[in-house]
Amino acid sequence: MTYGYSQSLVTANKEASARSLGVALGRVCIKVGISVSEVATVFGVSRMAIYNWFKGVSAPKSTLNKKIETYIHTIKRRHNLN
């Protein structure tokens, strides 16, 4: 499920470096169908910021890294992902 993600966003996310925490977040959210709006609310940033993180255009502020890592881990555990 892509939860309404555009094909261009999905493609950009797949082509971006997986070493970026924002890209990793995007891959998990796209895979399980978590909306950009929901992610933006969780991290207190704009939807545009989330789109840019998912595409690897920009990176989250380092102060959010731990929260993002925890969020990714929680999603993976909840959905039985590796």
N, CA, C and O atoms as a DFTB+ gen file, in Angstrom:
328 C
 N C O
     1  1       0.846      -1.169       0.000
     2  2       0.000       0.000       0.000
     3  2       0.895       1.236       0.000
     4  3       1.917       1.261       0.685
     5  1       0.525       2.242      -0.749
     6  2       1.326       3.459      -0.803
     7  2       0.605       4.664      -0.205
     8  3       1.132       5.775      -0.267
     9  1      -0.552       4.487       0.358
    10  2      -1.323       5.522       1.030
    11  2      -1.373       6.830       0.259
    12  3      -1.191       7.907       0.826
    13  1      -1.616       6.726      -1.018
    14  2      -1.763       7.910      -1.827
    15  2      -0.462       8.580      -2.216
    16  3      -0.475       9.690      -2.748
    17  1       0.655       7.932      -1.962
    18  2       1.937       8.510      -2.368
    19  2       2.025       8.516      -3.884
    20  3       1.609       7.565      -4.547
    21  1       2.566       9.589      -4.421
    22  2       2.738       9.654      -5.870
    23  2       3.828       8.689      -6.299
    24  3       4.733       8.365      -5.531
    25  1       3.725       8.240      -7.531
    26  2       4.752       7.334      -8.053
    27  2       6.116       8.011      -8.054
    28  3       7.133       7.354      -7.832
    29  1       6.147       9.310      -8.299
    30  2       7.438      10.015      -8.321
    31  2       8.082      10.039      -6.929
    32  3       9.304       9.942      -6.818
    33  1       7.281      10.166      -5.872
    34  2       7.832      10.127      -4.518
    35  2       8.345       8.732      -4.192
    36  3       9.434       8.578      -3.639
    37  1       7.566       7.724      -4.531
    38  2       7.980       6.341      -4.270
    39  2       9.280       6.046      -5.005
    40  3      10.192       5.448      -4.434
    41  1       9.373       6.456      -6.254
    42  2      10.585       6.237      -7.046
    43  2      11.768       6.992      -6.456
    44  3      12.858       6.434      -6.329
    45  1      11.563       8.258      -6.094
    46  2      12.647       9.053      -5.499
    47  2      13.127       8.429      -4.202
    48  3      14.326       8.424      -3.922
    49  1      12.205       7.901      -3.408
    50  2      12.573       7.255      -2.155
    51  2      13.409       6.004      -2.412
    52  3      14.402       5.766      -1.724
    53  1      13.013       5.211      -3.395
    54  2      13.761       3.992      -3.724
    55  2      15.155       4.305      -4.235
    56  3      16.093       3.547      -3.986
    57  1      15.302       5.418      -4.950
    58  2      16.584       5.778      -5.544
    59  2      17.509       6.530      -4.579
    60  3      18.707       6.649      -4.838
    61  1      16.964       7.032      -3.482
    62  2      17.759       7.800      -2.518
    63  2      18.581       6.866      -1.635
    64  3      18.275       5.680      -1.514
    65  1      19.606       7.404      -1.033
    66  2      20.503       6.625      -0.173
    67  2      19.787       6.154       1.087
    68  3      19.197       6.950       1.817
    69  1      19.849       4.850       1.329
    70  2      19.218       4.265       2.507
    71  2      19.942       4.664       3.787
    72  3      19.437       4.425       4.884
    73  1      21.117       5.268       3.657
    74  2      21.854       5.706       4.850
    75  2      21.215       6.925       5.491
    76  3      21.490       7.235       6.651
    77  1      20.373       7.612       4.754
    78  2      19.678       8.773       5.301
    79  2      18.525       8.309       6.184
    80  3      17.709       7.485       5.770
    81  1      18.462       8.837       7.391
    82  2      17.398       8.457       8.320
    83  2      16.026       8.836       7.779
    84  3      15.055       8.106       7.976
    85  1      15.943       9.975       7.097
    86  2      14.668      10.394       6.515
    87  2      14.197       9.458       5.415
    88  3      13.004       9.178       5.295
    89  1      15.139       8.974       4.611
    90  2      14.810       8.018       3.548
    91  2      14.363       6.692       4.165
    92  3      13.388       6.089       3.717
    93  1      15.082       6.246       5.192
    94  2      14.705       4.999       5.881
    95  2      13.301       5.122       6.465
    96  3      12.500       4.192       6.377
    97  1      13.014       6.262       7.054
    98  2      11.675       6.517       7.585
    99  2      10.646       6.440       6.463
   100  3       9.588       5.830       6.619
   101  1      10.964       7.059       5.338
   102  2      10.060       7.037       4.197
   103  2       9.780       5.632       3.702
   104  3       8.635       5.299       3.397
   105  1      10.805       4.808       3.619
   106  2      10.613       3.436       3.134
   107  2       9.658       2.655       4.018
   108  3       8.805       1.917       3.526
   109  1       9.806       2.820       5.312
   110  2       8.928       2.108       6.242
   111  2       7.505       2.652       6.150
   112  3       6.545       1.883       6.101
   113  1       7.374       3.955       6.127
   114  2       6.031       4.560       6.086
   115  2       5.305       4.228       4.785
   116  3       4.109       3.936       4.800
   117  1       6.007       4.270       3.678
   118  2       5.404       3.910       2.394
   119  2       4.981       2.452       2.406
   120  3       3.887       2.110       1.954
   121  1       5.847       1.597       2.922
   122  2       5.563       0.159       2.927
   123  2       4.311      -0.191       3.729
   124  3       3.515      -1.030       3.305
   125  1       4.135       0.448       4.882
   126  2       3.004       0.089       5.730
   127  2       1.813       1.036       5.589
   128  3       0.759       0.800       6.180
   129  1       1.976       2.109       4.807
   130  2       0.845       2.991       4.518
   131  2       0.581       4.055       5.551
   132  3      -0.576       4.381       5.815
   133  1       1.618       4.602       6.142
   134  2       1.439       5.708       7.080
   135  2       1.532       7.008       6.289
   136  3       2.487       7.218       5.541
   137  1       0.552       7.866       6.451
   138  2       0.475       9.079       5.645
   139  2       1.542      10.110       6.031
   140  3       2.033      10.133       7.159
   141  1       1.878      10.944       5.073
   142  2       2.815      12.043       5.300
   143  2       2.264      12.962       6.389
   144  3       3.017      13.436       7.240
   145  1       0.980      13.212       6.367
   146  2       0.367      14.086       7.375
   147  2       0.559      13.529       8.777
   148  3       0.873      14.274       9.705
   149  1       0.376      12.239       8.934
   150  2       0.553      11.609      10.246
   151  2       2.000      11.729      10.715
   152  3       2.257      12.051      11.875
   153  1       2.939      11.471       9.816
   154  2       4.360      11.561      10.160
   155  2       4.724      12.995      10.526
   156  3       5.453      13.227      11.490
   157  1       4.220      13.947       9.763
   158  2       4.492      15.366      10.046
   159  2       3.976      15.746      11.426
   160  3       4.634      16.490      12.153
   161  1       2.820      15.248      11.786
   162  2       2.253      15.534      13.102
   163  2       3.112      14.930      14.209
   164  3       3.383      15.583      15.217
   165  1       3.533      13.697      14.023
   166  2       4.361      13.022      15.030
   167  2       5.639      13.808      15.315
   168  3       6.050      13.937      16.469
   169  1       6.262      14.331      14.263
   170  2       7.553      14.997      14.440
   171  2       7.470      16.516      14.499
   172  3       8.492      17.189      14.634
   173  1       6.268      17.058      14.400
   174  2       6.085      18.493      14.544
   175  2       6.725      19.319      13.441
   176  3       7.246      20.408      13.681
   177  1       6.677      18.776      12.217
   178  2       7.244      19.486      11.065
   179  2       6.189      19.551       9.960
   180  3       5.117      18.956      10.078
   181  1       6.496      20.263       8.908
   182  2       5.550      20.394       7.804
   183  2       5.531      19.129       6.942
   184  3       6.465      18.327       6.963
   185  1       4.451      18.974       6.191
   186  2       4.369      17.861       5.242
   187  2       5.479      17.970       4.201
   188  3       6.039      16.956       3.782
   189  1       5.802      19.198       3.781
   190  2       6.872      19.397       2.801
   191  2       8.212      18.891       3.346
   192  3       9.000      18.301       2.606
   193  1       8.467      19.119       4.623
   194  2       9.699      18.616       5.236
   195  2       9.745      17.089       5.141
   196  3      10.785      16.512       4.823
   197  1       8.623      16.448       5.415
   198  2       8.569      14.977       5.354
   199  2       8.805      14.500       3.922
   200  3       9.569      13.559       3.707
   201  1       8.165      15.130       2.948
   202  2       8.400      14.764       1.551
   203  2       9.891      14.872       1.221
   204  3      10.453      13.986       0.577
   205  1      10.520      15.948       1.659
   206  2      11.942      16.137       1.379
   207  2      12.813      15.105       2.090
   208  3      13.810      14.649       1.531
   209  1      12.447      14.737       3.310
   210  2      13.185      13.674       4.014
   211  2      13.054      12.368       3.248
   212  3      14.043      11.679       2.997
   213  1      11.820      12.035       2.878
   214  2      11.559      10.767       2.188
   215  2      12.338      10.678       0.875
   216  3      12.782       9.595       0.492
   217  1      12.507      11.807       0.186
   218  2      13.218      11.825      -1.099
   219  2      14.726      11.980      -0.934
   220  3      15.470      11.863      -1.908
   221  1      15.180      12.239       0.281
   222  2      16.607      12.441       0.509
   223  2      17.092      13.815       0.107
   224  3      18.298      14.040       0.011
   225  1      16.168      14.746      -0.133
   226  2      16.511      16.115      -0.506
   227  2      17.070      16.866       0.699
   228  3      17.983      17.680       0.560
   229  1      16.528      16.596       1.862
   230  2      17.022      17.188       3.100
   231  2      16.960      16.124       4.188
   232  3      16.333      15.077       4.026
   233  1      17.619      16.417       5.287
   234  2      17.675      15.463       6.400
   235  2      16.991      16.069       7.624
   236  3      16.962      17.289       7.792
   237  1      16.447      15.212       8.468
   238  2      15.859      15.713       9.711
   239  2      16.934      16.362      10.586
   240  3      18.114      16.025      10.487
   241  1      16.519      17.282      11.430
   242  2      17.438      17.871      12.407
   243  2      17.951      16.757      13.316
   244  3      17.207      15.843      13.671
   245  1      19.197      16.838      13.681
   246  2      19.808      15.789      14.500
   247  2      19.092      15.609      15.836
   248  3      19.150      14.529      16.426
   249  1      18.427      16.641      16.314
   250  2      17.688      16.520      17.573
   251  2      16.506      15.557      17.457
   252  3      15.972      15.108      18.471
   253  1      16.099      15.239      16.232
   254  2      14.985      14.304      16.020
   255  2      15.451      12.873      15.768
   256  3      14.629      11.958      15.714
   257  1      16.749      12.669      15.613
   258  2      17.247      11.343      15.227
   259  2      16.772      10.223      16.136
   260  3      16.277       9.209      15.644
   261  1      16.906      10.375      17.427
   262  2      16.512       9.314      18.363
   263  2      15.012       9.033      18.260
   264  3      14.590       7.877      18.271
   265  1      14.218      10.089      18.161
   266  2      12.766       9.917      18.061
   267  2      12.406       9.195      16.761
   268  3      11.519       8.342      16.754
   269  1      13.083       9.530      15.668
   270  2      12.825       8.872      14.387
   271  2      13.241       7.411      14.441
   272  3      12.512       6.541      13.963
   273  1      14.406       7.132      15.018
   274  2      14.866       5.746      15.141
   275  2      13.881       4.913      15.954
   276  3      13.584       3.772      15.599
   277  1      13.383       5.479      17.032
   278  2      12.401       4.784      17.869
   279  2      11.106       4.555      17.100
   280  3      10.514       3.480      17.189
   281  1      10.667       5.547      16.354
   282  2       9.444       5.446      15.561
   283  2       9.579       4.343      14.508
   284  3       8.671       3.529      14.338
   285  1      10.709       4.319      13.807
   286  2      10.951       3.276      12.801
   287  2      10.926       1.906      13.450
   288  3      10.289       0.984      12.941
   289  1      11.617       1.771      14.574
   290  2      11.660       0.488      15.280
   291  2      10.252       0.043      15.696
   292  3       9.897      -1.127      15.557
   293  1       9.468       0.977      16.200
   294  2       8.100       0.667      16.634
   295  2       7.244       0.202      15.456
   296  3       6.506      -0.777      15.568
   297  1       7.344       0.901      14.336
   298  2       6.571       0.514      13.149
   299  2       6.984      -0.873      12.680
   300  3       6.132      -1.713      12.392
   301  1       8.279      -1.114      12.604
   302  2       8.766      -2.418      12.148
   303  2       8.279      -3.533      13.065
   304  3       7.855      -4.590      12.597
   305  1       8.340      -3.295      14.361
   306  2       7.885      -4.315      15.327
   307  2       6.381      -4.544      15.179
   308  3       5.921      -5.686      15.166
   309  1       5.626      -3.466      15.069
   310  2       4.166      -3.555      14.967
   311  2       3.723      -4.306      13.708
   312  3       2.708      -5.003      13.718
   313  1       4.498      -4.158      12.616
   314  2       4.120      -4.760      11.343
   315  2       4.980      -5.967      10.971
   316  3       4.938      -6.446       9.838
   317  1       5.760      -6.451      11.942
   318  2       6.611      -7.629      11.736
   319  2       7.515      -7.504      10.516
   320  3       7.589      -8.406       9.681
   321  1       8.205      -6.355      10.429
   322  2       9.157      -6.123       9.349
   323  2      10.561      -6.362       9.883
   324  3      10.794      -6.304      11.090
   325  1      11.485      -6.629       8.983
   326  2      12.876      -6.838       9.410
   327  2      13.506      -5.569       9.857
   328  3      14.673      -5.563      10.249
